[in-house]
Amino acid sequence: VIAPTISMDDAARREWDIIVVGAGPAGALAARESARWGAAVLLVDRAQFPRPKVCGCCLNGRALGVLKSVGLSSILADLGAVPLQRACISNPIREARVQIPVGMSVSREALDAALLQSAIGAGASFLPRTRAALDRKSCDHRRVSLHGIEHTAIARARVVIAANGLASELLERETGAACVWPNARLGLSALCARVPSFYRRGTIYLACGPGGYVGLVRLEDERLEVAAALDPVAMRRAGGPTKLASSLIDSARWPPVPSLSDGRWHGTPLLTRIPTARAAERLFAVGDAAGYIEPFTGEGIGWALAGGRALAPLAVRAGKRWQPSFVHEWEAVYRKTVRDKQQACWSVTRLLRSAVLTTAMLGVMSVMPASARLLLERMNRPEWSPGGRGEWRS
Ligand SMILES: Cc1cc2nc3c(=O)[nH]c(=O)nc-3n(C[C@H](O)[C@H](O)[C@H](O)COP(=O)(O)OP(=O)(O)OC[C@H]3O[C@@H](n4cnc5c(N)ncnc54)[C@H](O)[C@@H]3O)c2cc1C
C-alpha cells in the first residue's frame, strides 16, 4: 500500500501551486513533471493504491514513447510488462491476425502505482482515500474541499488539475455537462486467474459482435485481463456482462474463460464523451476528464500520459501567475497533443457499429496486412511538442 506523504491538516495549512485531483496516468505524470519543474504539488486520489482500474492494460507505442521521453521506460521492465507482438481480431464471420509494431501489457495496479511512486519521488505530496471537490473561487486561488475517511478540510491552490477520469464532476460542475455520444457503451473489466492455454502471452484477442466487443490479454503475472465495451441494452437483454462477454468470445470461436463467471466485473460510466471545455479559471482537465472515445484502439493511457506531460509546464506557469489566456493555450496544446490524434479512433468506433463494415474491415486486414500496419503505425506515432521543436524526443 502506498502511504500518504502528508496529513490532511497539513495539506490544508499551506497554499499549493497545484492540486492534482486523480492519480491515474494523467494525474501522476502531470504531478511528477510539475514537481520536477519546482512547483509545490499536492496529488489527491479517492482510492488507495495499488488499485484496479477498468482497462485492457495495453500500452501502445505513443504511451511507451512518452514514458521514455521522461526517463520512465525502465519501470515497465521492472514490472515485467509483456511485449505485445500480434492482435487477433474476430467477429462471427471473419478473423484477422495483425502484427503489432510495438506495445506492452501490464496490470493497472502495477503501472499506476509505479507512476505514482515516481511522482512522490519527484517531490509531489500524496493524499490517498480522499475525494476532492471544487469549493468557492477566490481571486487569487482555488479552494478544494478534501473529504477523507474521517474528516473534511479545505485546501488552497493557485491551479487545480482535474485528472479524475471519466465523468469528471470537477470539470462538469464548472463548464457544464459533457456531451455523451448517443449510443455510447459501458466499459467493464475482470481479472481472471484460471486461463485456457489458448490465450498466449504477447497476443491481444479482440472479439467483436452485436452488442460490443471484448479484449483479452495476458498480464505480467499470467492472469488474463478481460476488458469490454458493451451496449447497456444488449447487456441487460443478454442477462449481464458475463453472458454477453462469453457469447462474444464464443462467436469468435475461442475457448470460454471459465473463471469469468466468478471474476468480479468493475464498470465505468458511458464511455464516449466530449466536454464542452477543457479549462476554466485556474482549472485544467487532462486524461479521460478531458474527453474519451471507446477503447478498441487501446490509446487511452497514451493520451493520458501525453496530456499530463504537455500540461505540466503550462500548469507550473499558471501556478506562478495566472493569466486568462492560459485557458485558450491549454485548449490549443491539448488539440495538437491529443485531440488531433483521436481521428483514427473515432473512425474505428463508428465503423464497429456496423456488422457489415466490421466484416469488410477484417477481410481487408486479413488479405492486406499492410493496411492494418499503416493504421497501427499512424496511431503509434510520437506526438507534437508545445515547445515548437516539432516532435517530442522519444
Ligand atoms: C474497457 C476499457 C478498456 C481500456 N483499455 C485500454 C487499453 O488497453 N489501453 C489504453 O491505453 N487505454 C485503455 N483504456 C483507457 C484507459 O483506461 C484510460 O484512458 C486511462 O486510464 C485514463 O487515465 P486517467 O489518468 O485520465 O484516468 P484514470 O486512470 O481513470 O484515473 C483517474 C483517478 O481519479 C480518481 N478520482 C476520480 N474522482 C476523484 C475525486 N473526486 N477525488 C479524488 N480522486 C478522484 C480515481 O480514483 C482514479 O484513480 C480502456 C478503457 C476502458 C473503459
PDBQT file of the ligand as one rigid body, heavy atoms in Angstrom, charges set to zero:
ROOT
HETATM    1  C1  LIG A 401     -12.924  -1.233 -21.105  1.00  0.00    +0.000 C 
HETATM    2  C2  LIG A 401     -11.736  -0.314 -21.257  1.00  0.00    +0.000 A 
HETATM    3  C3  LIG A 401     -10.555  -0.820 -21.800  1.00  0.00    +0.000 A 
HETATM    4  C4  LIG A 401      -9.461   0.033 -21.969  1.00  0.00    +0.000 A 
HETATM    5  N1  LIG A 401      -8.312  -0.476 -22.499  1.00  0.00    +0.000 NA
HETATM    6  C5  LIG A 401      -7.246   0.322 -22.697  1.00  0.00    +0.000 A 
HETATM    7  C6  LIG A 401      -6.020  -0.208 -23.228  1.00  0.00    +0.000 A 
HETATM    8  O1  LIG A 401      -5.872  -1.402 -23.451  1.00  0.00    +0.000 OA
HETATM    9  N2  LIG A 401      -5.006   0.676 -23.453  1.00  0.00    +0.000 N 
HETATM   10  C7  LIG A 401      -5.117   2.012 -23.185  1.00  0.00    +0.000 A 
HETATM   11  O2  LIG A 401      -4.178   2.760 -23.449  1.00  0.00    +0.000 OA
HETATM   12  N3  LIG A 401      -6.250   2.521 -22.642  1.00  0.00    +0.000 NA
HETATM   13  C8  LIG A 401      -7.305   1.717 -22.388  1.00  0.00    +0.000 A 
HETATM   14  N4  LIG A 401      -8.428   2.216 -21.813  1.00  0.00    +0.000 N 
HETATM   15  C9  LIG A 401      -8.471   3.647 -21.449  1.00  0.00    +0.000 C 
HETATM   16  C10 LIG A 401      -7.688   3.944 -20.172  1.00  0.00    +0.000 C 
HETATM   17  O3  LIG A 401      -8.076   3.070 -19.138  1.00  0.00    +0.000 OA
HETATM   18  C11 LIG A 401      -7.938   5.407 -19.741  1.00  0.00    +0.000 C 
HETATM   19  O4  LIG A 401      -7.911   6.224 -20.879  1.00  0.00    +0.000 OA
HETATM   20  C12 LIG A 401      -6.886   5.874 -18.740  1.00  0.00    +0.000 C 
HETATM   21  O5  LIG A 401      -6.963   5.143 -17.555  1.00  0.00    +0.000 OA
HETATM   22  C13 LIG A 401      -7.092   7.374 -18.442  1.00  0.00    +0.000 C 
HETATM   23  O6  LIG A 401      -6.242   7.746 -17.410  1.00  0.00    +0.000 OA
HETATM   24  P1  LIG A 401      -6.624   8.982 -16.461  1.00  0.00    +0.000 P 
HETATM   25  O7  LIG A 401      -5.409   9.229 -15.630  1.00  0.00    +0.000 OA
HETATM   26  O8  LIG A 401      -7.203  10.084 -17.242  1.00  0.00    +0.000 OA
HETATM   27  O9  LIG A 401      -7.835   8.468 -15.543  1.00  0.00    +0.000 OA
HETATM   28  P2  LIG A 401      -7.945   7.231 -14.560  1.00  0.00    +0.000 P 
HETATM   29  O10 LIG A 401      -6.926   6.210 -14.849  1.00  0.00    +0.000 OA
HETATM   30  O11 LIG A 401      -9.383   6.843 -14.595  1.00  0.00    +0.000 OA
HETATM   31  O12 LIG A 401      -7.623   7.856 -13.121  1.00  0.00    +0.000 OA
HETATM   32  C14 LIG A 401      -8.493   8.748 -12.509  1.00  0.00    +0.000 C 
HETATM   33  C15 LIG A 401      -8.243   8.718 -11.000  1.00  0.00    +0.000 C 
HETATM   34  O13 LIG A 401      -9.010   9.751 -10.402  1.00  0.00    +0.000 OA
HETATM   35  C16 LIG A 401      -9.507   9.300  -9.149  1.00  0.00    +0.000 C 
HETATM   36  N5  LIG A 401     -10.666  10.139  -8.835  1.00  0.00    +0.000 N 
HETATM   37  C17 LIG A 401     -11.831  10.236  -9.516  1.00  0.00    +0.000 A 
HETATM   38  N6  LIG A 401     -12.610  11.172  -8.955  1.00  0.00    +0.000 NA
HETATM   39  C18 LIG A 401     -11.931  11.674  -7.884  1.00  0.00    +0.000 A 
HETATM   40  C19 LIG A 401     -12.221  12.676  -6.921  1.00  0.00    +0.000 A 
HETATM   41  N7  LIG A 401     -13.362  13.391  -6.943  1.00  0.00    +0.000 N 
HETATM   42  N8  LIG A 401     -11.297  12.920  -5.957  1.00  0.00    +0.000 NA
HETATM   43  C20 LIG A 401     -10.128  12.223  -5.916  1.00  0.00    +0.000 A 
HETATM   44  N9  LIG A 401      -9.803  11.261  -6.829  1.00  0.00    +0.000 NA
HETATM   45  C21 LIG A 401     -10.687  11.005  -7.807  1.00  0.00    +0.000 A 
HETATM   46  C22 LIG A 401      -9.810   7.838  -9.390  1.00  0.00    +0.000 C 
HETATM   47  O14 LIG A 401      -9.791   7.109  -8.174  1.00  0.00    +0.000 OA
HETATM   48  C23 LIG A 401      -8.662   7.422 -10.328  1.00  0.00    +0.000 C 
HETATM   49  O15 LIG A 401      -7.564   6.878  -9.618  1.00  0.00    +0.000 OA
HETATM   50  C24 LIG A 401      -9.535   1.394 -21.595  1.00  0.00    +0.000 A 
HETATM   51  C25 LIG A 401     -10.718   1.883 -21.025  1.00  0.00    +0.000 A 
HETATM   52  C26 LIG A 401     -11.804   1.048 -20.844  1.00  0.00    +0.000 A 
HETATM   53  C27 LIG A 401     -13.043   1.586 -20.203  1.00  0.00    +0.000 C 
ENDROOT
TORSDOF 0
